[in-house]
Every structure is written in structure tokens, then in C-alpha cells.
Amino acid sequence: MKNNPVIRWLQTRLGFFSLLVLLLWLKTAFAYYVDFSLGAADILQHLLMIFNPVGTSVLLISFGLYFKRPKVSYAAMLTIYILSTILLFSNIVYYRSATDFLTFNTILSAGKVAKGLGKSTASLLQWHDVFLIGDIVILIFALVRGWLKIDQRVFAIKHAFTVTTVGVFVFLLNLTLSEANRPQLLTRTFDRNYIVKYLGIDTFLVYDGVKTAQNNQIRASADGTDINKILNYTNAHQVPANVNYFGKAKGKNVIIIHLESFQQFLIDFKVNGQEVTPFLNSLYHDQNSLSFNNFFHQVGQGRTADAENMLENSVFGLPEGTAFTTLGSDNTYQAAPAILEQNAGYTSAVFHGNVGSFWNRNHVYKNIGYDYFFDQSYYNSSPDAMTTYGIKDKLFFAESIKYLEQLQQPFYTKFITVSNHTPYVLSKEDNPFETSDTSDKTVNNYFQTAHYLDESLKEFFNYLDSSGLAKNSLIMLYGDHYGLSSKNNTALAPLLNSDDNKAASDEDIQDTDDWTPFDNTQLQRVPLIFHMPGLKGGIQKQYGGEIDVLPTLLHLLGQDTSNYVMFGQDLLSKQHQQLVAFRNNNFVSDKYTVLGGKGAKSAVYDNQTGEQLTDLTDSQVDEIDKLQDQVTEALSLSDSLNYKNLLRFYTPNKFVPVNPENYNYLDQINELLNKRTQLGNASTSLYSQLGHSSTSMYHTDAPEITDAKKDIEEFPDLGDTSNSQAQENSQTAKTTSQKK
């Protein structure tokens, strides 16, 4: 045995170092696949996920090699190894409870975390955990007994530095490949899962620590007087509600449908003589619909999360990254769910077929005040039910109703669709729509997924009519951001200028050769539709953006918004200022499109003609510069509010700050059942009103219908109100819905 080269190698200091790196690498890779759901989607992602522990392990443990005294060197390497293992194991246990990773603030609040897990900690342990910590006992025992001898030879500092350099090189290589596969990985921060998947748990903790330190430094510089500038601005910026619409939907349910990557030009758009979105077209023109055709998205790098932030709070996103992931876990909000719950007794819920950690929603929604969040874990997520970013829309809506029918009314709900998300891929079986045959595959696919979304909406609306929910609900649909970018314009322009689409379009879109930045800006329009029986509808021509949605919606619901900090204005107000600020400091007014962020020194286009204005009058220069100043001021104040968390210094009259610890999204089925049981005859849920489930009223032609329908029918009866049965149903239902 002594002549065995492996044994001889292990008796050296570098050999012991290599053993620790190997063990930490193997146990981390094992945890990635067994204990975490990181969602590697291709071969490169799998390779990066498998090998990302190598660089950090080499880098961290190599610090023990710098100690000259052998025993100290071995002790240092083993200590680093033990601490890394404890961090890994703690993340595993925490993930089993919260489906998330430990952050810097979570670790600092270890007492609260331990209290939250409580007696359930033991139940979170699994038999294979012994392999994560058992090797530490074996290593210590082997060193004590002399099976692993401490190498007494001097280990040169230059050799230690070489090992550290190798670790840095491997890490940078991993980072480079990760950025190539997922651009803006560390700036946009879609999901904590992404950073762990690409760069590892240690890197995530360092990244989170740096971000936390930066945020804390900014917040520490703030004081209560900083909110005054913002209050002065928002108070002066308010406009009175339109008396013809204020309170028209008072007491109604609110159903918001988030149309992923859906652009306004799709409305009434035809391909091969066929309407791409026939149902949405009919809804857009319905006499009970308020539809806006000059409504723009205003998102930055946060895309969907920025749109949600504006929808719920009427506050802009950040100039870089997204408020949800950068600040959302800790910031104070005075958002729509809390406002409606406290002022009008609304129950709130979000339905989304992606993982809850994407865009940090599982934390932000608690701070916003959402009662329920049904993420991917509550749906059938078998491979044939999934797209790149979650559950297919037809199956998503079909499965959501078993939760929707249990909510106490009135409710405020949001459905986030995903099928119309890049790369816009659906099988022919899912959607046989005959799309365009341009040279751009993205354009062709976009029409297919938009058509599929349209069919999904028709099925959902049919259910709302059949169940009776439609007559007592205000339904709002909005597009979150663009789907096709400027690089797709060459293929898109001929379709926009076809005879069918020219006749239906409100805008004169240029041919490709004459395409201008003004045309790109026109394509940043997205739909906004309010639909309710008896609502005086019509196509609204006024200019507005996503920042304006919340005050518009709250006024329709009869809510006074004068005490709240909102950067938007009621779109229906006769005094609404038609000014749309983009995150890059560009803007659109009712007369001009100004691109460049420098007022009259920018490229200025006439909205009526689309022509660039090169010879501005003095009055035009003054008008445009004043508008630019207003845009800059609004964005700057919004950034100050976000970065400094200034809402902690201001509480509106009769508003109670949201306590995120009051919300838990892990056992919501049981919560729904217990709520209805406690209320008894006073329950206002649709299930209670009907006296039975409404799932049989939902009809879909999804090709997965056999499996999907089976899942819905065999789902435990959520109508059983006995307490013991509710407990059993909850556990069974949760297990069923989490099957992958």
C-alpha cells in the first residue's frame, strides 16, 4: 500500500489539497442535481453546472497553502473545507424549506431563519445528507490516526500562488463561458438560480454580499427628509379622476392578464389573410372594452419585472438591473394588493407557470402584500406541459381555475403568461397556425406563439362567462414589453406594409429602406385593455405608458390615490399629461418622439408625419427641453425612492405597512380550504357560491388534453371542508402538483 502512487500523493500537502477539492467538487455537483432545481437546459449549461465548483474550490482552499507551518496549513485547508461544506449543507436544508438560496441578509438573520424552520428542520433532512458531512469526520479521524500524514516539507509560496492562479483562471473561464451562454448574468440577475447554476454557491454569496453592502451604503445615507422631494413631486403631479369612470368597477373582482412579449401591432394583424389574434381583436373592439392604441411599455433591463413593478407600484424600474432582484427582498412597498386589501377587503393572488424564484418573485410578492403565489410547483410540470419559461398557456389557465375558484371575493389576481416568450417555440401539434415564411425564424415563430396565446385567452374567457365570474369582474390585459427587436425589422417591415395590414394600421410604418428610429419607437407600443360588462368602451387615442396603469385601475375601482406615491397619472383623466418617459431618458409626448435623451438637441420626430424635425422654432426648443427636464426629474426621483428605500419614511393615512413575515407560499392549498371552512356560509368564493367545483366548465383543445384533464379531474376535491380531510388533501395535492 505504501508504494501505491495515489497513497503517496495523498501524503503530500498538495495531495491533501487535491483530495479536499475533489470531495467538495463531487458533493456540490451531487447537490446541484439531487437537492436543487437549477434547470440546466443544454449541454453547455450542464457542463458549467458540473464544473463551476472547481474554480472556487481551488481558489478558496489554496489559501491554506500559504501557511509555512505544516500543521497550521493542514488545519487552515480543512477549516475552509468544513466551512464550505457547512455553507453547502445549510443551503440544501434552506432550499428544501424555502426553494431558495441563503443570502447575506438571511445569514445575518440566522435567528429568524432558525425560528422560521422551527421543529420542521429535522423533517427536512434526508438519508443521503450523511455523505455531505460524514466525510469530515472521516478526514479528521484519518489525520488523528496518521492514516493521512502531515507533510512536513516546506511548501514554497510561489507554488501556493501558482495554485491560486489556476483557481482564478478556471473561475474566469467559467465566468466567460457563462456570460456567453447567458449575457448580462451579473447585471440583470434574472434569478438566483442562474448565478448558482453558472457560477456556484460561493460566488453567489459573494455577489449577494457585495450588492447588499452597496445597497446598505446608499440606504444609510438617506434620512426621512429625502422623501419630501418625492412627495412634493407626486402631489403636484396628480390629476383628478374622470368622474364618468371613477368607481365604475367598485367592488368588482380584478383579473389582470400579463401578455408576455405582446406588441400592439399584433392587434388586427394578418398573416396569409388570417388574423393572428382574432379573439384579442374582438375584445379590443368590444363596446365594453376601453382599449388604448398609444400605450407604450417603459421597461429597462428588468423587462417583465420592470413591467410588474410599474403595474403594482407606479414606480419606474432601475437604470441597470431590476428592482425586484436587486432591492425587492428588502424594500418597502405600498402596492396594489395591500391597498385593495386594506381599503376594500380584496384577496390577492398571482398565478405563474415558472419557478417562484425567477425575478425574485417569491420574496418580492411578500413585500408587496400578495396573499397567494401559485408558481410552477402548483402545476403539472411534466416535460410535455412545458415551454422554455414555464407551463404552456392553455394548460396554465386550465389548471389555475381550481385555485381561482377557491379565492374569497372580491379578489385581485394576476395571470402571467409565458408561451409567447422568446425563443417563441411551439410544436405544430400545439399550434398548426400557418405563419409567415420570412427569412427570420424568430418573426415566423412569434406569430405562432401569439396565436396560441390568443386561443388560450379565448378558452379562459369562455370559462369566465360560463362560471359567472365575467359579470362580476374587471379584466385588464396588458403587454409587458416588445417581443421583436430592431434586428427583426428587415423581415417584419414587408408584412407591416402588406395590403391587409396597411388597411388595419393606425400608423404609417415605413418600408425597410426608409426605416427610422421613429418606426422602432412606434413598435414599442403594447396593448392595454380594460374589459367589463357595462363599461363604456372605445378606442382611446391618448398617449400613456405602464407607469400610468395603477392610478387608472384604482380610480376605476373607486379608490382615492391622493395619499400614495405614484409617478403615473390616470389615463382617463381629462388633465392627464401625455408624456411617456423611457428608461434611457428618451420620451414620447402627444406631439413629439424625442430620442437621444438631450431634449431639443436629440433626434426629434413629428408624431403625425414620422418625419425628423431638423429646424425647430424657439418655442419648440423650449417646449421639448421642458418635457425632457420633466422626464429626467421623474426618473431621478424614482431611482432615489428605490435605491434609498424611502417609503420606509412615509406611511399614508390609514395604511398599515406590509409585514412580509405574514406571508408563506408553501402550503396555500390548505390555507384556501381552512379559510373557506372558517367562513362557512359567509364564504364568498366561487366554489361556495356554486356549491361545487367549476373545473368541468373549462374546455381546452390543448393536445395534452388527456393528461391535463386527468390531472384536473383526479386532483383531490378542494371542496371537502372537513379539517382532517383538508389536511390530507393539502398534502396529496401539493405532492401531485410538484411532480416533475
C-alpha positions in Angstrom: 0.0 0.0 0.0 2.8 2.4 0.8 4.1 2.0 -2.7 0.7 2.9 -4.2 1.3 6.2 -6.1 -2.2 7.5 -5.1 -1.4 6.9 -1.4 2.0 8.5 -1.7 0.3 11.5 -3.4 -2.2 11.9 -0.6 0.6 12.1 2.0 1.8 15.3 0.3 0.4 18.7 1.1 -0.7 19.2 -2.5 -2.2 15.7 -2.4 -4.3 16.6 0.7 -5.3 19.9 -1.0 -6.4 17.9 -4.1 -8.4 15.5 -2.1 -10.4 18.3 -0.4 -11.0 20.0 -3.8 -12.2 16.7 -5.3 -14.6 15.9 -2.4 -16.0 19.5 -2.3 -16.5 19.4 -6.1 -18.3 16.0 -6.0 -20.6 16.8 -3.2 -21.5 20.2 -4.7 -22.2 18.7 -8.1 -24.3 16.0 -6.4 -26.4 18.6 -4.6 -26.9 20.5 -7.8 -28.7 17.6 -9.3 -30.3 15.9 -6.3 -31.2 18.7 -3.9 -31.6 21.8 -6.1 -33.7 22.5 -9.2 -31.4 24.6 -11.3 -32.9 23.8 -14.7 -29.9 23.2 -16.9 -31.3 23.5 -20.4 -28.5 22.4 -22.7 -25.1 20.6 -22.8 -23.1 23.8 -22.0 -25.2 24.6 -19.0 -24.8 21.1 -17.7 -21.1 21.3 -18.1 -20.9 24.7 -16.4 -23.0 23.5 -13.6 -20.9 20.4 -13.1 -17.6 22.2 -13.2 -18.3 25.5 -11.6 -17.4 24.3 -8.1 -13.8 23.5 -9.3 -12.5 27.1 -9.7 -13.9 28.4 -6.4 -12.9 25.3 -4.5 -9.3 25.5 -5.8 -9.2 29.3 -5.1 -10.6 29.1 -1.5 -8.7 26.0 -0.2 -5.5 27.2 -1.8 -5.3 30.0 0.9 -4.3 27.2 3.3 -1.2 26.5 1.3 0.3 29.9 2.2 0.9 29.0 5.8 4.5 27.8 6.3 3.9 25.6 9.4 2.6 22.3 8.2 0.0 21.7 10.9 -1.4 25.2 10.5 -1.5 24.8 6.8 -3.5 21.5 7.1 -5.8 22.9 9.7 -6.5 26.0 7.5 -7.3 23.9 4.5 -9.5 21.6 6.5 -11.3 24.6 8.2 -12.0 26.2 4.8 -13.3 22.9 3.6 -15.6 22.4 6.6 -16.9 26.0 6.3 -17.7 25.4 2.6 -19.4 22.2 3.4 -21.5 23.9 6.1 -22.5 26.6 3.6 -23.5 23.9 1.1 -25.4 21.9 3.6 -27.2 25.0 5.1 -28.3 26.0 1.6 -29.6 22.5 0.9 -31.7 22.5 4.1 -32.9 26.1 3.5 -33.7 25.3 -0.1 -35.9 22.3 0.9 -38.0 24.7 3.0 -37.9 28.0 1.0 -37.0 26.8 -2.5 -34.3 29.5 -2.5 -30.6 30.1 -1.5 -29.2 31.7 1.6 -28.5 35.4 1.1 -26.1 37.5 3.1 -29.0 39.1 4.9 -30.6 35.7 5.6 -27.4 34.5 7.2 -27.1 37.7 9.3 -30.7 37.0 10.5 -29.9 33.4 11.3 -32.1 33.5 14.4 -35.1 34.4 12.3 -34.4 31.7 9.8 -34.0 29.1 12.5 -37.2 30.3 14.1 -39.0 30.0 10.8 -37.8 26.5 10.2 -38.5 25.5 13.8 -39.3 21.9 14.6 -39.6 21.1 10.9 -35.8 21.2 10.4 -35.5 17.5 11.3 -38.1 16.6 8.7 -36.1 18.4 6.1 -33.1 16.1 6.5 -32.7 13.2 4.1 -30.7 10.0 4.3 -28.1 11.0 1.7 -27.1 14.1 3.8 -24.7 11.8 5.7 -22.5 11.8 2.6 -22.3 15.6 2.8 -20.9 15.8 6.3 -19.7 12.3 7.1 -16.5 12.7 5.1 -15.4 15.5 7.5 -15.5 13.0 10.4 -13.5 10.5 8.3 -10.9 13.1 7.3 -10.3 14.3 10.9 -10.1 10.7 12.1 -7.6 9.8 9.3 -5.4 12.7 10.3 -5.5 11.9 14.0 -4.8 8.2 13.4 -2.0 9.0 11.0 -3.6 7.4 8.0 -3.2 10.7 6.3 0.2 12.0 7.3 1.0 15.7 7.5 3.7 16.6 5.0 6.5 18.3 6.9 8.3 19.6 3.9 8.3 23.3 3.1 5.7 24.3 0.5 7.0 27.4 -1.4 4.9 30.5 -1.5 5.4 30.6 -5.3 3.8 27.2 -5.6 0.9 28.3 -3.5 0.5 31.3 -5.7 0.5 29.1 -8.8 -2.3 27.0 -7.4 -4.3 30.2 -6.6 -3.7 31.4 -10.1 -5.0 28.2 -11.6 -8.2 28.6 -9.5 -8.6 32.2 -10.7 -8.1 31.1 -14.3 -10.7 28.3 -14.0 -13.1 30.7 -12.4 -12.7 33.4 -15.1 -13.0 30.8 -17.9 -16.2 29.6 -16.2 -17.5 33.2 -16.0 -16.6 33.9 -19.7 -18.5 30.8 -20.9 -21.4 31.7 -18.6 -21.7 35.2 -19.9 -21.6 33.8 -23.5 -24.5 31.5 -22.7 -26.4 34.0 -20.5 -25.5 37.6 -21.4 -25.7 40.2 -18.5 -25.7 37.4 -16.0 -24.5 39.6 -13.2 -26.2 42.8 -14.2 -29.8 41.8 -15.0 -29.9 38.9 -12.4 -33.0 37.2 -13.6 -32.9 34.6 -10.9 -30.6 33.5 -8.1 -30.8 30.0 -9.5 -29.0 31.3 -12.6 -26.0 32.6 -10.7 -25.7 29.3 -8.7 -26.2 27.3 -11.8 -23.5 29.1 -13.7 -21.0 30.3 -11.1 -21.7 28.3 -7.9 -23.0 28.9 -4.3 -19.8 30.5 -3.0 -19.8 33.1 -5.9 -23.5 33.8 -5.3 -22.9 34.6 -1.7 -20.0 36.9 -2.5 -22.1 38.6 -5.2 -25.0 39.0 -2.9 -22.8 40.3 -0.2 -21.3 43.0 -2.5 -24.8 44.0 -3.6 -26.1 44.1 -0.1 -23.1 46.3 1.0 -23.8 48.7 -1.9 -27.5 48.9 -1.1 -26.9 49.4 2.6 -24.4 52.1 2.0 -26.9 54.0 -0.2 -29.7 53.5 2.3 -27.5 54.5 5.2 -27.0 57.9 3.5 -30.8 58.5 3.4 -32.9 60.2 6.1 -36.6 61.0 6.5 -36.3 64.3 4.7 -35.3 62.7 1.4 -38.9 61.6 0.9 -40.1 65.2 0.9 -38.9 66.0 -2.7 -40.7 62.9 -3.9 -43.9 63.8 -2.1 -43.8 67.3 -3.4 -43.4 65.9 -7.0 -46.1 63.3 -6.8 -48.6 65.6 -5.1 -48.1 68.3 -7.8 -48.1 65.6 -10.5 -51.5 64.2 -9.5 -54.5 64.7 -11.8 -58.2 64.4 -10.8 -60.1 61.2 -11.8 -62.6 61.2 -14.7 -66.0 61.5 -13.0 -67.5 59.3 -15.7 -65.3 56.4 -14.9 -64.3 56.8 -11.2 -65.8 53.8 -9.2 -67.3 52.2 -12.3 -65.8 48.9 -11.2 -66.1 49.4 -7.5 -66.3 46.1 -5.6 -65.6 44.0 -8.7 -63.0 41.3 -8.9 -59.9 42.3 -10.8 -58.3 39.8 -13.2 -55.1 41.1 -14.8 -53.6 39.1 -17.7 -50.0 39.8 -18.3 -49.4 39.3 -22.1 -45.8 38.2 -22.4 -43.8 40.0 -25.1 -47.0 41.1 -26.9 -46.8 44.2 -29.1 -49.7 46.4 -30.2 -49.0 45.9 -33.9 -50.4 42.3 -33.5 -53.9 43.7 -32.9 -55.8 43.3 -36.2 -52.6 42.0 -37.8 -52.9 39.4 -40.5 -50.6 36.7 -41.9 -51.6 34.9 -45.1 -55.0 36.6 -44.9 -55.6 35.2 -41.4 -55.9 37.2 -38.2 -53.0 36.3 -35.8 -55.1 37.2 -32.7 -58.8 37.0 -33.7 -60.1 36.8 -30.1 -58.0 39.7 -28.8 -59.1 41.7 -31.9 -62.7 41.2 -31.0 -62.0 42.1 -27.3 -60.1 45.2 -28.4 -63.1 46.5 -30.4 -65.8 45.3 -28.0 -68.2 48.0 -26.8 -67.4 47.0 -23.2 -63.7 47.5 -23.6 -61.5 50.5 -23.0 -58.6 50.0 -25.4 -55.5 52.2 -25.7 -53.6 52.3 -29.0 -50.9 54.8 -28.0 -49.8 52.9 -24.9 -46.1 52.2 -24.5 -44.0 49.8 -22.4 -41.4 51.6 -20.3 -39.2 48.8 -19.2 -35.4 48.7 -18.9 -33.1 45.7 -18.3 -35.7 44.2 -15.9 -38.2 43.6 -18.8 -41.1 41.7 -17.3 -40.1 42.5 -13.7 -40.0 46.2 -14.5 -43.5 46.0 -16.1 -44.8 44.3 -12.9 -43.1 46.9 -10.7 -44.8 49.8 -12.6 -48.1 47.9 -12.6 -48.2 47.3 -8.8 -46.4 50.4 -7.6 -46.4 53.1 -10.3 -42.7 53.4 -9.8 -40.1 53.1 -12.6 -37.6 50.3 -12.8 -33.8 50.9 -12.3 -31.4 52.3 -14.9 -29.4 49.0 -14.6 -30.6 45.6 -13.5 -34.1 45.3 -11.9 -35.5 46.5 -8.6 -37.1 43.1 -8.0 -33.9 41.2 -7.8 -31.6 44.0 -6.6 -33.8 45.6 -4.0 -37.1 43.8 -3.8 -36.3 41.4 -0.9 -35.8 44.4 1.5 -37.6 47.4 0.1 -40.8 48.9 1.4 -43.8 48.9 -0.9 -47.3 50.4 -0.9 -48.6 48.3 -3.7 -52.0 47.5 -5.3 -52.6 44.2 -3.3 -52.1 45.9 0.1 -54.0 49.0 -0.9 -57.0 47.0 -2.1 -56.9 44.6 0.8 -56.8 47.3 3.4 -59.3 49.6 1.7 -61.8 47.2 0.2 -61.2 43.7 1.6 -59.6 42.2 -1.5 -57.9 38.8 -1.6 -54.8 38.8 -3.8 -53.1 36.1 -5.8 -50.6 35.6 -8.6 -50.6 32.7 -11.0 -47.4 31.9 -12.9 -46.2 28.8 -14.6 -42.5 29.4 -14.0 -40.4 28.8 -10.8 -41.1 31.2 -8.0 -37.5 32.4 -7.7 -37.4 33.8 -11.2 -37.1 37.6 -10.9 -37.1 37.0 -7.1 -40.9 36.9 -7.1 -41.1 34.5 -4.1 -39.7 37.3 -1.9 -41.0 40.5 -3.6 -44.6 39.4 -3.7 -44.5 39.0 0.1 -43.2 42.6 0.4 -45.9 43.8 -2.0 -48.6 42.0 0.0 -49.8 39.2 -2.2 -51.8 36.7 -0.2 -51.1 33.8 -2.5 -48.5 33.0 -5.2 -49.1 29.9 -7.3 -45.9 29.2 -9.1 -44.7 26.2 -11.1 -44.7 23.9 -8.1 -48.5 24.1 -8.0 -48.9 22.9 -11.6 -48.3 19.8 -13.6 -44.8 20.4 -15.0 -44.2 17.3 -16.9 -41.9 17.8 -20.0 -44.8 17.9 -22.5 -46.6 20.6 -20.5 -43.6 22.9 -20.5 -42.1 25.6 -22.7 -38.7 27.3 -22.2 -40.1 29.6 -19.5 -42.8 27.6 -17.8 -46.2 25.9 -18.3 -47.9 26.2 -21.7 -50.6 28.9 -21.5 -53.6 26.6 -22.3 -52.6 24.2 -19.6 -51.7 27.1 -17.3 -55.1 28.7 -17.5 -56.9 25.3 -17.3 -55.1 24.3 -14.1 -55.3 27.7 -12.5 -59.1 27.7 -12.1 -59.0 25.0 -9.3 -57.2 27.7 -7.2 -59.1 30.7 -8.6 -62.5 29.3 -7.6 -61.4 29.0 -4.0 -60.3 32.6 -3.6 -62.6 34.8 -1.4 -64.2 37.6 -3.5 -63.6 40.3 -4.3 -60.1 39.3 -5.5 -57.2 41.0 -7.2 -55.4 38.4 -9.4 -52.7 38.4 -11.9 -52.0 35.7 -14.5 -48.5 35.8 -16.1 -48.4 34.0 -19.4 -45.2 32.6 -20.8 -45.8 30.8 -24.2 -45.3 34.0 -26.2 -41.7 34.3 -24.8 -38.6 34.2 -26.9 -37.5 31.9 -28.5 -41.2 31.5 -29.4 -41.1 27.8 -29.9 -44.2 25.6 -30.0 -44.8 22.3 -31.8 -47.1 22.0 -34.8 -49.3 19.8 -32.7 -49.6 22.7 -30.2 -50.3 25.3 -32.8 -51.0 24.5 -36.5 -51.4 28.2 -37.4 -50.0 28.9 -40.9 -47.4 31.5 -40.1 -45.3 33.8 -42.3 -42.4 32.4 -44.4 -39.9 35.2 -43.9 -36.2 34.6 -43.7 -36.3 35.4 -40.0 -37.3 32.3 -38.0 -38.0 34.5 -34.9 -40.6 36.5 -36.7 -42.3 33.4 -38.1 -42.4 31.8 -34.7 -43.6 34.9 -33.0 -46.9 34.9 -34.9 -47.4 31.2 -34.0 -46.9 31.7 -30.3 -49.1 34.9 -30.3 -51.8 32.9 -32.0 -51.5 30.2 -29.3 -51.8 32.8 -26.6 -54.9 34.2 -28.3 -56.5 30.8 -28.3 -55.6 30.3 -24.6 -57.3 33.6 -23.7 -60.4 32.7 -25.6 -60.7 29.4 -23.6 -60.2 31.3 -20.3 -62.7 34.0 -21.2 -65.2 31.3 -22.1 -64.7 29.8 -18.7 -65.2 33.2 -17.0 -68.5 33.6 -18.9 -69.7 30.0 -18.1 -68.8 30.2 -14.4 -70.4 33.7 -13.9 -67.1 35.4 -12.9 -67.1 37.6 -16.0 -70.2 39.6 -15.0 -68.6 40.5 -11.7 -65.1 41.2 -12.8 -63.0 43.9 -14.3 -60.5 42.2 -16.7 -57.3 44.1 -17.6 -54.9 42.8 -20.2 -51.5 44.5 -20.9 -48.3 43.8 -22.9 -45.2 43.9 -20.8 -42.6 44.7 -23.4 -41.5 44.2 -27.0 -41.2 40.7 -28.5 -39.4 41.5 -31.7 -36.3 43.8 -31.7 -34.9 46.1 -34.2 -32.8 43.3 -35.8 -36.1 41.7 -36.9 -37.3 44.8 -38.8 -36.0 43.7 -42.2 -38.2 40.7 -42.1 -41.1 42.4 -40.3 -41.4 45.6 -42.4 -42.8 43.9 -45.6 -45.5 42.2 -43.5 -46.5 45.5 -41.8 -46.8 47.1 -45.2 -48.9 44.4 -46.8 -52.3 45.5 -48.1 -54.1 43.7 -45.3 -52.1 45.3 -42.6 -51.8 48.8 -44.0 -55.6 48.9 -44.1 -55.8 48.0 -40.4 -52.9 50.0 -39.1 -53.2 53.4 -37.4 -49.6 54.2 -38.3 -47.7 54.7 -41.5 -44.9 52.3 -41.0 -42.0 52.8 -43.4 -40.6 50.3 -45.8 -37.3 48.7 -44.6 -35.1 51.0 -46.7 -36.7 54.1 -45.1 -36.9 52.6 -41.6 -36.0 55.1 -38.9 -35.6 55.1 -35.1 -39.1 56.7 -35.0 -40.5 53.4 -36.5 -38.7 51.4 -33.9 -40.3 53.5 -31.2 -43.7 53.0 -32.7 -43.2 49.3 -32.3 -42.7 49.8 -28.5 -46.4 50.2 -28.2 -48.1 47.4 -26.3 -51.8 46.7 -25.7 -53.8 47.9 -22.7 -57.4 46.8 -22.4 -59.9 47.2 -19.6 -63.0 45.0 -20.2 -66.1 44.7 -18.0 -69.8 44.3 -18.8 -71.4 47.8 -18.9 -68.1 49.6 -19.1 -68.4 52.5 -21.6 -65.7 51.4 -24.0 -64.0 52.7 -27.1 -60.5 53.1 -28.6 -58.5 55.6 -26.6 -56.0 57.7 -28.5 -54.2 59.5 -25.7 -50.5 58.7 -25.1 -49.5 56.9 -21.9 -47.3 54.2 -20.5 -47.1 51.4 -17.9 -46.4 53.9 -15.2 -50.0 55.1 -15.6 -51.7 51.8 -15.1 -52.1 51.7 -11.3 -53.8 55.1 -10.8 -56.1 54.4 -13.7 -57.0 51.0 -12.3 -57.5 52.2 -8.8 -59.7 55.0 -9.9 -61.9 52.6 -11.9 -62.2 50.7 -8.6 -63.2 53.8 -6.7 -60.0 54.2 -4.7 -58.6 57.5 -3.7 -54.9 57.6 -4.7 -54.1 61.1 -3.4 -52.1 59.8 -0.4 -49.9 57.4 -2.3 -46.6 57.9 -4.0 -47.3 57.2 -7.7 -45.3 58.5 -10.7 -48.1 57.8 -13.1 -51.4 59.6 -13.9 -54.9 58.3 -14.6 -55.0 57.7 -18.3 -58.7 58.6 -18.3 -58.3 61.9 -16.6 -59.0 64.9 -18.8 -55.9 66.5 -17.3 -53.6 63.5 -18.0 -50.3 64.8 -19.3 -49.5 62.8 -22.4 -45.8 62.2 -21.7 -44.2 58.8 -21.8 -40.7 58.5 -20.2 -38.5 55.7 -21.3 -35.8 54.2 -19.0 -33.0 55.5 -21.3 -34.3 59.1 -20.9 -36.0 59.2 -24.3 -39.6 60.2 -24.4 -42.8 60.4 -26.4 -45.4 63.2 -26.0 -48.6 63.7 -27.8 -46.7 65.7 -30.4 -43.1 64.5 -30.5 -40.9 61.5 -30.3 -37.6 62.5 -28.8 -34.7 60.1 -29.0 -31.3 60.8 -27.6 -32.0 61.9 -24.0 -30.9 65.5 -24.6 -34.1 67.4 -25.3 -34.1 69.6 -28.3 -30.5 68.5 -29.1 -31.8 65.0 -29.6 -33.4 63.5 -32.7 -36.9 64.9 -32.7 -39.7 63.4 -34.8 -43.2 64.7 -35.5 -45.7 62.0 -34.3 -48.2 62.9 -37.1 -45.8 62.6 -40.0 -43.0 60.5 -38.6 -40.6 63.0 -40.1 -37.5 64.2 -38.3 -37.7 67.9 -37.4 -34.3 69.5 -38.2 -35.3 73.2 -38.0 -37.0 73.7 -34.6 -38.5 77.0 -33.7 -37.5 78.7 -30.4 -40.9 77.8 -28.9 -40.5 74.1 -29.9 -37.0 74.0 -28.4 -38.3 75.5 -25.2 -41.3 73.1 -25.1 -39.1 70.0 -25.8 -36.4 70.9 -23.3 -39.1 71.4 -20.6 -40.5 68.0 -21.3 -37.0 66.5 -21.2 -36.5 68.1 -17.8 -39.7 66.5 -16.5 -38.6 63.1 -17.7 -35.2 63.4 -16.1 -36.7 64.6 -12.8 -39.2 61.7 -12.7 -36.6 59.0 -13.4 -34.2 60.6 -10.9 -36.7 60.8 -8.1 -37.9 57.2 -8.8 -34.3 56.0 -8.6 -33.8 57.8 -5.3 -37.0 56.2 -3.9 -35.9 52.7 -5.0 -32.2 52.8 -4.1 -32.7 54.6 -0.7 -35.9 52.7 0.2 -37.6 56.0 1.0 -41.1 54.6 1.5 -39.9 53.3 4.9 -40.0 57.0 6.0 -43.6 57.6 4.8 -46.8 55.8 5.6 -50.1 57.1 4.0 -53.0 57.8 6.3 -54.8 54.6 7.3 -52.3 52.4 5.6 -50.6 49.7 7.5 -47.0 48.8 6.3 -46.8 45.3 4.9 -45.1 42.7 7.0 -43.6 40.0 4.7 -43.3 37.5 7.5 -47.1 37.3 7.4 -47.0 35.5 4.1 -46.0 31.9 3.2 -46.4 30.4 -0.2 -45.6 26.8 0.7 -49.0 25.4 1.9 -51.5 27.5 0.1 -54.0 24.8 -0.7 -54.5 24.1 2.9 -54.9 27.8 3.6 -57.6 28.1 1.0 -59.5 25.2 2.5 -59.2 26.3 6.0 -60.3 29.9 5.1 -63.5 28.6 3.5 -64.1 26.2 6.4 -63.7 29.1 8.9 -66.1 31.3 7.0 -68.7 28.6 6.4 -71.8 30.2 4.9 -70.1 33.6 4.8 -67.6 32.3 2.2 -67.7 34.3 -1.0 -65.5 32.0 -3.1 -66.9 30.9 -6.5 -66.9 27.3 -5.2 -69.1 28.3 -2.2 -71.5 30.2 -4.5 -71.9 27.3 -6.9 -71.8 24.7 -4.2 -69.4 22.6 -6.3 -66.2 22.9 -8.4 -66.3 24.8 -11.7 -63.5 22.8 -13.3 -65.9 21.0 -15.5 -66.8 24.3 -17.1 -63.3 24.7 -18.5 -62.8 23.4 -22.0 -59.5 23.4 -23.9 -58.3 21.9 -27.2 -54.7 21.6 -26.0 -53.1 18.4 -27.5 -52.0 17.5 -24.0 -55.7 17.5 -23.0 -55.7 13.8 -21.9 -53.0 14.2 -19.4 -54.1 17.7 -18.4 -57.7 16.8 -17.9 -56.8 13.7 -16.0 -54.7 15.9 -13.7 -57.6 18.3 -13.1 -60.2 15.6 -12.5 -58.0 13.5 -10.2 -56.8 16.5 -8.2 -58.1 16.0 -4.6 -61.5 17.6 -4.1 -60.8 21.1 -2.8 -64.4 21.3 -1.8 -64.1 19.0 1.1 -64.4 21.2 4.2 -63.6 18.8 7.0 -60.5 19.8 8.7 -58.8 16.4 8.7 -59.7 15.9 5.1 -58.4 19.3 4.2 -55.0 18.4 5.7 -54.9 15.2 3.7 -56.0 16.9 0.5 -53.4 19.6 1.0 -50.5 17.2 1.3 -51.7 15.0 -1.5 -52.4 17.9 -3.8 -49.0 19.5 -3.1 -47.2 16.3 -3.9 -49.2 15.8 -7.1 -48.6 19.3 -8.3 -44.8 19.2 -7.6 -44.2 16.1 -9.8 -41.7 17.0 -12.5 
